[in-house]
């Protein structure tokens, strides 16, 4: 069984996660502004990092990556599909 973990329409869109690492307080404030401007979800907030989820077209995701690289010292990017496989449920005998 394949399920969508995002609850977002992804027709003609790409799911992308960006982790901003080694954030100062000011960096975190800027990440929150970027998330609001680009309608991103902040899915995890660590002591010195933030993880954002974007569901945009590939071209728009390219522009976001460029902006994030210019603004922050250390980022990680994961791009891909929007589905995952739910645990396989075997019937009991």
Secondary structure by P-SEA (a helix, b strand, c coil): ccccccccccccbbbbbbbbccccaaaaaaaaaaaaaaccccccccccbbbbbbbccaaaaaaaaaaaaacccbbbbbbbbcccccccccccc
